Amino acid sequence: EVKLVESGGGLVQPGGSLRLSCATSGFTFSYSNMNWVRQAPGKGLEWVSNINTNTGKTLYANSVKDRFTISRDNAKNTLYLQMNRLKPEDTAVYYCQLGDTRGQGTQVTVSS
């Protein structure tokens, strides 16, 4: 059974940083492309970032490019999202995603 467990969210001031983690199990993480997606209040899901966990190639939405960094630790079966220079519009529930499967999400709130 695929299991994805996100953590690391919280309340942060604009300009601050957070690092999200996604602990995974139930599949071969090192061979799987992984995504981060987010859902802001009252809005649909928005794709944020992708990493090819075999090649390490990364992709980012324009809205987060140059501020967010996706990475992974294949030995720990864990996906990360380092978020810097956070903005109020980054407020959302963040999910890691494998195919159509997402975890329970972690709330990120950017507010002064």
Secondary structure, DSSP 8 states (H G I E B T S, - for coil): --EEEEE--EEE-TT--EEEEEEEESS-GGG-EEEEEEE-TTS-EEEEEEEETTT--EEE-TTTTTTEEEEEETTTTEEEEEE-S--GGG-EEEEEEETTEE-S-EEEEE--
